[in-house]
């Protein structure tokens, strides 16, 4: 199986990126991170990449007025490394996807979409909303990215229970554990060429 060339976009600590690095080093993820791009210069995920001698770049969101301008700068930065897939890993800015990258940009969201998605739903704000709504099940969703927040075709989901007396932090930890499992599983499917998009539906082809 050929290794996927991954460009990873992030805005924060880079725990998802670290998971990719660790699994790849163990031979459990057929992928190589070839570039990490931060939307903020102080994103700690950039430091995680530098420690492993992975190239980094910064495209600051605040320097652009329109999401279209910011997106163009992101894809110009990414294009020279010729990634197979672009992974969003705690990347908090809206992207406008050029046609050449349709169904090649993947994100993970800490809820079972289409519930608790869209502008303003990120990080602990998602888990707070889940608890406030009295949900009995939470989880995460890996999906292709389109030109709307948390909207593209769903590739995979993983559910976790909401337990009696849960706090935001406890629920977040349980969802993050699910994220660490399902995101790499999707990347393996992509590396195997087993993901097919038909309209809004994603089919996983047999091995």
KERO-437899 format. One line per field, with one value per residue: residue number from 1; residue in three letters; chain; x, y, z of N, C-alpha, C in turn. Coordinates in steps of 0.001 Angstrom, whole numbers. Layout:
N
pos <- (NUM, ...) $
code <- (Ala, ...) $
unit <- (A, ...) $
n_c1 <- (X, ...) $
n_c2 <- (Y, ...) $
n_c3 <- (Z, ...) $
ca_c1 <- (X, ...) $
ca_c2 <- (Y, ...) $
ca_c3 <- (Z, ...) $
c_c1 <- (X, ...) $
c_c2 <- (Y, ...) $
c_c3 <- (Z, ...) $
END
This chain:
207
pos <- (1, 2, 3, 4, 5, 6, 7, 8, 9, 10, 11, 12, 13, 14, 15, 16, 17, 18, 19, 20, 21, 22, 23, 24, 25, 26, 27, 28, 29, 30, 31, 32, 33, 34, 35, 36, 37, 38, 39, 40, 41, 42, 43, 44, 45, 46, 47, 48, 49, 50, 51, 52, 53, 54, 55, 56, 57, 58, 59, 60, 61, 62, 63, 64, 65, 66, 67, 68, 69, 70, 71, 72, 73, 74, 75, 76, 77, 78, 79, 80, 81, 82, 83, 84, 85, 86, 87, 88, 89, 90, 91, 92, 93, 94, 95, 96, 97, 98, 99, 100, 101, 102, 103, 104, 105, 106, 107, 108, 109, 110, 111, 112, 113, 114, 115, 116, 117, 118, 119, 120, 121, 122, 123, 124, 125, 126, 127, 128, 129, 130, 131, 132, 133, 134, 135, 136, 137, 138, 139, 140, 141, 142, 143, 144, 145, 146, 147, 148, 149, 150, 151, 152, 153, 154, 155, 156, 157, 158, 159, 160, 161, 162, 163, 164, 165, 166, 167, 168, 169, 170, 171, 172, 173, 174, 175, 176, 177, 178, 179, 180, 181, 182, 183, 184, 185, 186, 187, 188, 189, 190, 191, 192, 193, 194, 195, 196, 197, 198, 199, 200, 201, 202, 203, 204, 205, 206, 207) $
code <- (Unk, Unk, Unk, Unk, Unk, Unk, Unk, Unk, Unk, Unk, Unk, Unk, Unk, Unk, Unk, Unk, Unk, Unk, Unk, Unk, Unk, Unk, Unk, Unk, Unk, Unk, Unk, Unk, Unk, Unk, Unk, Unk, Unk, Unk, Unk, Unk, Unk, Unk, Unk, Unk, Unk, Unk, Unk, Unk, Unk, Unk, Unk, Unk, Unk, Unk, Unk, Unk, Unk, Unk, Unk, Unk, Unk, Unk, Unk, Unk, Unk, Unk, Unk, Unk, Unk, Unk, Unk, Unk, Unk, Unk, Unk, Unk, Unk, Unk, Unk, Unk, Unk, Unk, Unk, Unk, Unk, Unk, Unk, Unk, Unk, Unk, Unk, Unk, Unk, Unk, Unk, Unk, Unk, Unk, Unk, Unk, Unk, Unk, Unk, Unk, Unk, Unk, Unk, Unk, Unk, Unk, Unk, Unk, Unk, Unk, Unk, Unk, Unk, Unk, Unk, Unk, Unk, Unk, Unk, Unk, Unk, Unk, Unk, Unk, Unk, Unk, Unk, Unk, Unk, Unk, Unk, Unk, Unk, Unk, Unk, Unk, Unk, Unk, Unk, Unk, Unk, Unk, Unk, Unk, Unk, Unk, Unk, Unk, Unk, Unk, Unk, Unk, Unk, Unk, Unk, Unk, Unk, Unk, Unk, Unk, Unk, Unk, Unk, Unk, Unk, Unk, Unk, Unk, Unk, Unk, Unk, Unk, Unk, Unk, Unk, Unk, Unk, Unk, Unk, Unk, Unk, Unk, Unk, Unk, Unk, Unk, Unk, Unk, Unk, Unk, Unk, Unk, Unk, Unk, Unk, Unk, Unk, Unk, Unk, Unk, Unk, Unk, Unk, Unk, Unk, Unk, Unk) $
unit <- (A, A, A, A, A, A, A, A, A, A, A, A, A, A, A, A, A, A, A, A, A, A, A, A, A, A, A, A, A, A, A, A, A, A, A, A, A, A, A, A, A, A, A, A, A, A, A, A, A, A, A, A, A, A, A, A, A, A, A, A, A, A, A, A, A, A, A, A, A, A, A, A, A, A, A, A, A, A, A, A, A, A, A, A, A, A, A, A, A, A, A, A, A, A, A, A, A, A, A, A, A, A, A, A, A, A, A, A, A, A, A, A, A, A, A, A, A, A, A, A, A, A, A, A, A, A, A, A, A, A, A, A, A, A, A, A, A, A, A, A, A, A, A, A, A, A, A, A, A, A, A, A, A, A, A, A, A, A, A, A, A, A, A, A, A, A, A, A, A, A, A, A, A, A, A, A, A, A, A, A, A, A, A, A, A, A, A, A, A, A, A, A, A, A, A, A, A, A, A, A, A, A, A, A, A, A, A) $
n_c1 <- (843, 660, 2063, 119, 536, 424, -826, -1167, -3442, -3723, -4767, -4152, -3094, -2307, -2821, -4103, -2428, -114, -986, -1177, 1571, 2641, 1307, 2099, 4852, 4873, 4177, 1517, -92, -538, 815, 2448, 3384, 3863, 3846, 3051, 684, 6, -2640, -2136, 737, 1585, 627, 858, 1079, 2752, 5277, 5430, 5683, 8129, 9913, 10122, 11320, 9642, 8465, 7163, 4653, 3221, 117, -1479, -4675, -5792, -4679, -6056, -8987, -11221, -12612, -12126, -9740, -7959, -8142, -7119, -4452, -3722, -3915, -2063, 223, 276, 291, 2935, 4025, 2570, 349, -1500, -3760, -5385, -5460, -7560, -6925, -8042, -8450, -9603, -10740, -12828, -12717, -12449, -12834, -10822, -11567, -9687, -9081, -11315, -12971, -10593, -9855, -10050, -11823, -12178, -14835, -16063, -18634, -21726, -22413, -25280, -25842, -25066, -23120, -21423, -20917, -19267, -19490, -17229, -14514, -14781, -17204, -18920, -19297, -20432, -22872, -24006, -24355, -26084, -28313, -29209, -28495, -28133, -26206, -23052, -20265, -18077, -17248, -15900, -15340, -15541, -14402, -16308, -17494, -18743, -19095, -18507, -19995, -19607, -19633, -20192, -17809, -17145, -18340, -18194, -19655, -20118, -21085, -23095, -22627, -24177, -23980, -21864, -19203, -18152, -15447, -15003, -16653, -15503, -12980, -13686, -14779, -12546, -10879, -12249, -11934, -9177, -9034, -10807, -10162, -7530, -8322, -9965, -8079, -6527, -8374, -8587, -5978, -6022, -7667, -10422, -12612, -15492, -17301, -20629, -22642, -24089, -23503, -21185, -19429, -17895, -15690, -15325, -12520) $
n_c2 <- (-1192, 2146, 5044, 7714, 11102, 13667, 16899, 18933, 21014, 23369, 25069, 25160, 23264, 20816, 18073, 16099, 15955, 15001, 12450, 11336, 11355, 9575, 7134, 6696, 6390, 4009, 2314, 1924, 3590, 4310, 6735, 9857, 12844, 15705, 18422, 21010, 23413, 26379, 28452, 30349, 31918, 31096, 28577, 25525, 23116, 23528, 23528, 20870, 19653, 20736, 19566, 17070, 17511, 18164, 20067, 23379, 25987, 29254, 30725, 33400, 33874, 36285, 38194, 38401, 39540, 38376, 35060, 33754, 34867, 34143, 31339, 30927, 31642, 29624, 27264, 27845, 27725, 25058, 23594, 23211, 20927, 18824, 17207, 14180, 14145, 16636, 17325, 18583, 19599, 20489, 22987, 26167, 27869, 28930, 27334, 27747, 25506, 24691, 23418, 21397, 20203, 18984, 16640, 15876, 17068, 16730, 16619, 16462, 16458, 17262, 16057, 14371, 14869, 15758, 17266, 19787, 21256, 23644, 27248, 28569, 26312, 24620, 22871, 22862, 24134, 22676, 20324, 21381, 22234, 19795, 18551, 20390, 20051, 17642, 15227, 11702, 10383, 11071, 12033, 11741, 12982, 12222, 13926, 14915, 18108, 20879, 24005, 25055, 25358, 22334, 20570, 18927, 15739, 12884, 10657, 8829, 7937, 7983, 6901, 7819, 7197, 9498, 10102, 9789, 12655, 13720, 15981, 18784, 18424, 15679, 14473, 15522, 14282, 11627, 11754, 12642, 10445, 8683, 10101, 9852, 7263, 6942, 8834, 8129, 5621, 6312, 7556, 5354, 3940, 5746, 5624, 3071, 3371, 3024, 4634, 6096, 8680, 9522, 11833, 13170, 11012, 8713, 5903, 2966, 897, -2665, -4481) $
n_c3 <- (0, -935, 638, 1896, 1037, 3206, 3851, 6606, 8207, 10787, 13826, 16443, 19259, 18150, 18704, 17219, 14993, 16291, 16961, 14392, 13707, 15636, 15107, 12488, 12821, 14183, 12207, 11786, 10379, 7087, 6012, 5346, 6759, 5023, 5102, 7392, 8097, 9748, 10971, 12718, 14090, 16594, 17012, 18596, 17341, 15163, 16301, 17108, 14624, 13730, 15504, 14456, 12121, 10015, 7321, 7791, 7630, 7858, 7507, 8172, 9385, 10187, 8600, 6301, 4682, 3361, 3208, 803, -159, 1846, 1639, -941, -503, 1295, -299, -2275, -780, -65, -2456, -3738, -2436, -3294, -2077, -1371, 182, 2119, 5471, 7923, 11152, 13875, 12788, 12439, 10606, 7885, 4744, 1238, -1262, -3967, -7296, -8025, -5654, -4711, -2702, -1579, 684, 4103, 7193, 10786, 13065, 16307, 16881, 16125, 13092, 11053, 13353, 15781, 14350, 12192, 11919, 14717, 16259, 17805, 19413, 22959, 22963, 21414, 22940, 25243, 24200, 23451, 25965, 27166, 25585, 26416, 25268, 24729, 23399, 22009, 19915, 17025, 13736, 10606, 7670, 4199, 3121, 2173, 853, 3058, 6632, 8321, 6611, 4361, 2485, 4533, 5780, 7834, 11111, 14689, 17568, 21017, 24420, 26344, 29616, 32869, 34847, 33444, 32717, 30725, 30176, 30691, 28785, 26474, 26543, 26106, 23545, 22135, 22325, 20663, 18287, 17859, 17017, 14781, 12764, 11723, 10720, 8578, 6934, 6263, 4682, 2554, 1587, 615, -1503, -1231, -882, -2088, -3555, -3957, -4919, -2086, -600, 816, -67, 1183, -285, -697, 627) $
ca_c1 <- (0, 1443, 1796, -504, 1240, -543, -611, -2040, -3743, -4133, -4827, -3882, -2056, -1793, -2906, -4440, -1171, 761, -1518, -730, 3007, 2912, 827, 2950, 6141, 4671, 3803, 76, -791, 192, 797, 3595, 3066, 4898, 3784, 2078, 395, -739, -3341, -1605, 2159, 1835, -4, 1882, 1242, 3916, 6461, 5440, 6211, 9548, 10684, 10298, 11903, 8617, 8333, 6006, 4375, 2167, -738, -2290, -6044, -6148, -4105, -6931, -10351, -12194, -12204, -11615, -8328, -7224, -8110, -6188, -3100, -3491, -3685, -792, 1281, 241, 445, 4275, 4379, 1755, -244, -2645, -4901, -5178, -6197, -7789, -6696, -8235, -8292, -10843, -11146, -13561, -11938, -13116, -12061, -10732, -11998, -8629, -8984, -12599, -12877, -9214, -9671, -10802, -11876, -12884, -15641, -16355, -20062, -22318, -23063, -25342, -26125, -24001, -22087, -21600, -20132, -19340, -19441, -15880, -13947, -15690, -18532, -19734, -19644, -21360, -24182, -24507, -24817, -27238, -29455, -29627, -28246, -27664, -25086, -22230, -19337, -17290, -17526, -14884, -16074, -14885, -14668, -16778, -17357, -19503, -18617, -19025, -21112, -19311, -20054, -19698, -17071, -17266, -18721, -17991, -20499, -19738, -22214, -23074, -22858, -24804, -23026, -20744, -18782, -17640, -14096, -15095, -17213, -14489, -11939, -14234, -14890, -11185, -10402, -12868, -11298, -7831, -9203, -11538, -9500, -6560, -9022, -10387, -6889, -6176, -9315, -8192, -4730, -6392, -8554, -11702, -13646, -16142, -18333, -21748, -23486, -23829, -23226, -19845, -19419, -16610, -15620, -14721, -11052) $
ca_c2 <- (0, 3375, 5994, 8983, 12333, 14503, 18252, 19091, 22397, 23444, 26389, 25075, 22469, 19776, 16715, 15199, 15789, 14128, 11096, 10885, 11080, 8381, 5944, 6510, 5876, 2607, 1544, 1643, 4541, 4405, 8137, 10689, 14274, 16389, 19857, 21455, 24835, 26958, 29715, 31274, 31612, 30497, 27254, 24602, 22037, 23824, 23074, 19403, 19308, 21105, 18570, 15897, 18012, 18255, 21467, 24123, 27305, 29993, 31616, 33975, 34203, 37678, 39080, 38372, 39975, 37436, 33652, 33356, 35283, 33269, 29988, 30943, 31633, 28285, 26272, 28186, 27250, 23596, 23001, 22721, 19618, 17827, 16232, 13378, 14539, 17704, 17013, 19634, 19035, 21627, 24177, 26832, 28849, 28448, 27199, 27600, 24421, 24755, 22170, 20376, 19558, 18421, 15296, 15611, 17780, 15960, 17233, 15731, 17368, 16555, 15798, 13526, 15739, 17220, 17951, 20510, 21683, 24972, 28356, 28731, 25015, 24038, 22604, 22588, 24698, 21568, 19421, 22112, 22218, 18419, 18321, 21262, 19496, 16401, 14084, 10462, 9903, 12083, 11336, 12552, 12752, 12550, 14262, 15749, 19525, 21680, 25438, 25447, 24734, 21036, 20298, 18026, 14338, 12178, 9424, 7889, 8497, 7109, 7357, 7514, 7509, 10606, 9433, 10566, 13500, 14131, 17371, 19063, 17860, 14216, 14125, 15858, 13246, 10412, 12015, 12722, 9067, 8178, 10798, 9282, 5980, 6939, 9644, 7280, 4564, 6907, 7755, 4032, 3671, 6594, 5075, 1840, 3705, 2376, 5631, 6577, 9677, 9579, 12915, 13418, 9737, 8137, 4448, 2320, -282, -3811, -4605) $
ca_c3 <- (0, -1008, 1710, 1551, 1362, 3915, 4357, 7775, 8559, 12191, 14451, 17879, 19921, 17269, 19250, 16109, 14249, 17090, 16791, 13068, 13778, 16447, 14402, 11310, 13291, 14575, 11032, 11846, 9514, 5820, 5620, 5692, 6810, 4236, 5395, 8392, 7925, 10855, 10712, 13724, 14263, 17906, 17107, 19099, 16376, 14318, 17041, 17027, 13305, 13661, 16264, 13593, 10867, 8978, 6900, 8300, 7072, 8560, 6717, 9250, 8972, 10477, 7578, 5125, 4961, 2826, 3242, -506, -229, 2772, 1064, -2067, 64, 1857, -1346, -2923, 128, -34, -3785, -4106, -1860, -3994, -1152, -1812, 1013, 3098, 6698, 8898, 12480, 14756, 11934, 12810, 9603, 6722, 3509, -59, -1860, -5424, -7938, -8043, -4334, -4301, -2119, -1156, 1951, 5102, 8520, 11845, 13877, 17563, 17084, 15092, 12106, 10952, 14621, 16475, 13417, 11623, 12472, 16167, 16943, 17804, 20729, 24071, 22698, 20907, 24043, 26098, 23545, 23537, 27332, 27405, 24861, 27053, 24378, 25352, 22580, 21349, 19030, 16098, 12327, 9603, 6453, 3201, 3325, 1040, 1092, 4244, 7863, 8795, 5724, 3250, 2602, 5724, 5481, 8962, 12402, 15847, 18672, 22399, 25296, 27291, 30897, 33944, 35569, 32597, 32549, 29380, 30051, 30604, 27479, 25470, 26562, 25498, 22103, 21581, 22188, 19437, 17165, 17631, 16339, 13513, 11733, 11024, 9970, 7304, 6101, 5723, 3585, 1431, 1048, -97, -2611, -977, -588, -3308, -3265, -4899, -4421, -668, 64, 681, 23, 1441, -1134, -17, 475) $
c_c1 <- (883, 1074, 1127, 432, 216, -2, -1623, -2192, -4255, -4116, -4370, -2794, -1522, -1847, -3274, -3207, -235, 318, -1093, 749, 3281, 2483, 1674, 4287, 6047, 4344, 2326, -744, 21, 177, 2068, 3153, 4197, 4903, 2738, 1926, -445, -1431, -2962, -140, 2479, 1162, 1056, 2086, 2417, 5195, 6561, 6036, 7712, 10418, 10957, 10839, 10919, 8466, 7055, 5860, 3274, 1438, -1741, -3662, -6333, -5582, -4969, -8341, -11342, -11707, -11658, -10135, -7454, -7073, -7125, -4745, -2753, -3135, -2432, 381, 1411, 646, 1860, 4639, 3544, 1157, -1336, -3916, -4469, -6064, -6335, -7729, -6801, -7980, -9616, -11368, -11889, -12639, -12871, -12266, -12013, -11100, -10949, -8538, -10330, -12416, -11435, -8878, -10612, -10732, -12498, -13571, -16098, -17839, -20538, -23096, -24250, -25710, -24868, -22812, -22380, -20792, -20351, -19312, -18038, -15439, -15002, -17082, -19476, -20211, -20609, -22774, -24820, -25083, -26072, -28498, -29953, -29426, -27753, -26463, -24368, -21289, -18578, -17569, -16315, -15619, -15175, -15303, -15199, -16703, -18214, -18899, -19306, -20146, -20855, -19726, -19372, -19044, -17272, -17677, -18443, -18778, -19888, -20927, -21994, -23490, -23475, -23735, -21831, -20478, -18319, -16302, -14147, -15629, -16198, -13415, -12422, -14351, -13501, -10568, -10972, -12236, -9941, -7904, -9756, -10844, -8425, -7211, -9472, -9190, -6403, -7078, -8961, -6919, -4999, -7292, -9953, -12842, -14179, -17275, -19379, -22741, -23114, -23446, -21787, -19944, -17999, -16601, -14973, -13228, -10732) $
c_c2 <- (1248, 4296, 7245, 10127, 13301, 15905, 18457, 20572, 22441, 24878, 26363, 24100, 21313, 18369, 15698, 14924, 14835, 12675, 10521, 10502, 9753, 7108, 5655, 5907, 4418, 1713, 1213, 2600, 4714, 5828, 8833, 12146, 15028, 17894, 20096, 22962, 25320, 28239, 30774, 30923, 30932, 29143, 26222, 23416, 22260, 23352, 21552, 18954, 19594, 20101, 17325, 16284, 17965, 19732, 22114, 25442, 27944, 30870, 32188, 34401, 35692, 38663, 39161, 38788, 38887, 35997, 33173, 33694, 34401, 31870, 29909, 30888, 30267, 27303, 26576, 27688, 25731, 22971, 22492, 21352, 18488, 16776, 15412, 13839, 15693, 17402, 18258, 19003, 20155, 22929, 24919, 27815, 28185, 28410, 27139, 26642, 24580, 23409, 21055, 19617, 19033, 16971, 14891, 16343, 17154, 16669, 16259, 16754, 16620, 16437, 14903, 14430, 15022, 17958, 18642, 20820, 23076, 26016, 28470, 27437, 24410, 23813, 22318, 23185, 23621, 20698, 20085, 22071, 20834, 18152, 19154, 20713, 18178, 15169, 12874, 9882, 11115, 11345, 12286, 12099, 13117, 12783, 14992, 17194, 20139, 23148, 25962, 24750, 23381, 20491, 19211, 16588, 13608, 10858, 8392, 8647, 7479, 7687, 6975, 7872, 8813, 10006, 10379, 11368, 13939, 15632, 17547, 18370, 16341, 13776, 14398, 14776, 11972, 10576, 12043, 11337, 8429, 8810, 10179, 7946, 6142, 7759, 8822, 6153, 5088, 7110, 6435, 3680, 4490, 6067, 3820, 2105, 3153, 3341, 6199, 7515, 9664, 10610, 13263, 12145, 9302, 6636, 3959, 1011, -1432, -3902, -5598) $
c_c3 <- (0, 151, 1154, 1922, 1947, 4141, 5469, 8084, 9991, 12685, 15900, 18257, 19091, 17838, 18165, 15260, 14984, 16972, 15445, 13103, 14494, 15726, 13171, 11708, 13722, 13378, 10977, 10982, 8231, 5278, 6089, 5662, 6119, 4461, 6464, 8252, 9103, 10450, 11739, 13954, 15590, 18076, 17478, 18161, 15440, 14982, 17022, 15688, 13217, 14398, 15440, 12216, 9701, 8601, 7433, 7548, 7899, 7545, 7715, 8749, 9136, 9453, 6318, 5535, 4566, 2940, 1904, -650, 662, 2189, -96, -1571, 651, 752, -2167, -2093, 68, -1375, -4097, -3550, -2438, -3041, -1833, -1116, 1908, 4295, 7559, 10279, 13513, 14019, 11960, 11777, 8447, 5506, 2313, -881, -3380, -6052, -7904, -6726, -3840, -3860, -1817, 141, 2976, 6451, 9506, 12740, 15126, 17883, 15953, 14135, 11473, 12235, 15159, 15568, 12914, 12361, 13976, 16947, 16795, 19248, 21779, 23875, 22171, 22065, 25026, 25517, 23608, 24925, 27629, 26744, 25456, 26188, 25174, 24629, 21994, 20393, 18141, 14670, 11494, 8286, 5460, 3417, 2032, 1450, 2235, 5460, 8087, 7921, 4683, 3508, 3765, 5320, 6582, 10215, 13495, 17009, 20018, 23288, 26058, 28632, 31924, 34673, 34754, 32706, 31102, 29162, 29904, 29250, 26373, 25400, 25880, 23975, 21456, 21411, 20921, 18202, 16827, 16903, 14929, 12419, 11003, 10222, 8607, 6384, 5506, 4544, 2350, 780, 216, -1302, -2461, -686, -1894, -2930, -4369, -4384, -2990, 73, -199, 880, 295, 670, -381, -306, -648) $
END
